[in-house]
């Protein structure tokens, strides 16, 4: 689970809990001649917190879907540029 601070016109940012899937690159061929198309990255918004209160239902009810799409695009761009790399994923755990 990752956290994004969504800056709005409120006095404090809204914390957004989300999951990010980077997607898959296209594989043009396997040794048997088959292939696999690419898949695009995907952001799943899980929960919205403001001043310690869960406001997820309010967000889904009252926020314009275009704003949610813009938020997902902003997070995706951040993640694709390497901003959300979890270095522990690269450490050898023995």
C-alpha angles and dihedrals in degrees: 000000000000132000127225123188105222109205110215135158089278122105092253130029120257112245111229119199111206146158123226128206113190096208128228130282119237116267107206095195145358120208089265091058098255125118144194129230120230122259124215125239116267133205120200114198108214110174142354121216126189121182090342095308124115106238098168096122091049092051094050091046101045111021118094112250090231089062090051090050090050090050091051090049091050092051092045092052090049093049094045091053089058096256095129100046112145103213091200087071088068098047119097108243113203 
